[in-house]
Amino acid sequence: MIQAHVFYSGRVQGVGFRYTTQRRAVEQGVSGWVRNLPDGRVELLAEGPEAAVEKLLENISSDFERYIGNQEIKYDVPQGSRQGFMIRF
């Protein structure tokens, strides 16, 4: 189990990023959340089996490759208490 905390920048708001990320996370069985930030970035916290989290990040990069300018990923020990995947507002 791993936790990935990711900040995406570029043109990542207003392109369906959060909803697509939620759908992809559910497909992979990953828990956590995604939200827009006031500075134009998108923040993601994803927890689950390493292969599932990595697949989610690959899917996001592939789905939004022309919108993502940069991504900062920090891996950490998962909290383990998260259930499901939600969009935070």
Buried (B, 14 or more C-beta within 10 A) or exposed (E): EBBBBBBBBBEBBEBEBBEBBBBBBEEBEBBBBBBBEEEEBBBBBBBBBEEBBBBBBEBBEEBBEEBBEEBEEEEEEBEEEBEEBBEEE
